[in-house]
Amino acid sequence: MSTKKKIAAVLITVAALSGGSITIATADHGPAKDVTKSAERAAKHAEKQANRTANQALVAATIGIDSATIKTRLQAGETLAAIAGTKKDALIAVLVDLKSKKIDARVAAGAMTAADATTRKAALVAKVTEHVNAVGHKGMGHGKMGKMGKGKRH
């Protein structure tokens, strides 16, 4: 585990144990500095990394090729469709199901309306198929598929 991941894990644990409100005193015993935002950022980053790793494992398990090989082939310019070969349709189905469940979770959490969910789900197969057929991925889990809503795309 990398140092950043270890620090994030420690911050998440401390934040959870303290109820999310963490303060530390400065070395000169001056006013306490609130690091709640840092802990929240670290937790969000750790969550994204965990989701990315889970997505990579799902793709690898679906097409029967290890994640490292998939990453290498994507970096060499192959598409997920080419890498998946005859398992392309199964890969698309699994990814559509995954995204559909994430949309359902957002609706359940009140972060998305049912109408928005219906619109997004209607476009899922086309978007996932486009993603699977696209060349130029930065690597598994780094494409735009995870950013179907508003906000920064990378």
N, C-alpha and C positions, 0 to 999 in steps of 0.2 A: 504494500500500500504506500502511495506517495506521501510525502510530508504534508502537502496541502490537504489530501484526503484525511490524514490523521488529525490535523488541526481542525478540519471541518467536523469530523466525528466527535472530537472533544467538545467543540463549541456547541454542537447539537445536544450532546448529553448534558452539558452544564446548563444550557438554556431550558431543557426539559425539566431538569431537577429544580431549577430556580423559578419555574413558572413563566419563563420568557423574559423576566426583567433582571438584567445583569448589570452591575456597576462595578467599576474597579477604581481604586485610588491611584493617583499619580505618584511617582517616586518621591516627589517633594512634598507629599502629604497635602497637596492642594485639593481643589474641588474634585469630586469623583467624576469620572468620565463614563457616560452611558455607552455601552457597546452592544446594546440590543440590536441596532441596525446591522452591525457586523455579524452578529450571530444569525440574524435572519437571512442575510445574504449568503453566509456560509451554508446554512440549512437548505436554502433554495438551490444553491450550486450542487450540494451533495445529492439533493433529490433529482435534479436534472441528470447528473452523472449516473445515478442508479437507474433512472428510466432509460437512458441511452444504452447502458450495459444490458438491461433486460431486453430492449428492442433488438440489439445486436444478437443476443442469445436466441431470441425468437426467430429471427431471419436465418441464422446458422442452423438451428434445429429443423426449420421448415425445408430448407434446401439441401441439408445434409453435408454442408461444408463448414469447416471451422472459421471463426470470425477473423482470424489473422489472414487466412487465405482470401477471404472475401474482401477485406480492406486492401490487400495488395492488388487484387484484380481490379477493384474500383479505381484505385490510384493509377493503374496502368491504362485506364480509359474504357474499361468494360462497363456495361450496364448491369444492374441487378437482374434484368430479364435474361441477359446472355449468360450470366453466372448461374442463374436458377435453371436454365434450360427447360426441360419438360415439366419442371415443378413451378414454373412461372405463375400459372393460374392459382395454384395452391398458395403461393406466396402472396399474391394479390388478395386472395380471400382472407388470409390470416391478418394481413395489415389493415384491410377494411374493417374486419371485426374488432381489432385493437382500437382503431380510431373511433369506431362507433361506440365502443364502451367508454372511451374517454369523453366523448360528447355527452353520453348519458350521465356520466359522473358530474360533468359541469352543470347540467340541467338540475340534477339532484342537489347540488351544492348552491343553486341559485345564481350561478355565475353566467348562465346562458338561458335564454327563453326557449320554450318548446318550439316556437316558430323558427327561431334561428337554427335550432338543432335539426329540424326537418330539412331546412334549406341546405345545411352543411352535409347532412347524410346523403341527400340526393346527389351531391357532387362527389362523394367519396370515391366511388369506383373509378371515375374519370381521373381524379387527382392522384390516387394511388397508382393507377396504371401509368400515368404520365411520369410519376416519380420513379417507378420501377424501370421504365424505358429510357430514362434520362441518362445522359453521359455527363461526367464532370462532378460526381459526388466528392465532397471533401473526405468522405469516409462514412461508414455505416453510422446512422444516428445523427449525422451532422447536416442532413439535407433540410429542405423547407417543410417536409411533411409534418414535423412537430409544431410548425408555426402557421397553422391554417387560419388563425384568428388575427386580430389586430396586433400591432406592436412590431418590434424590431425583427427583421429577418436577417439571417446570416448565411 
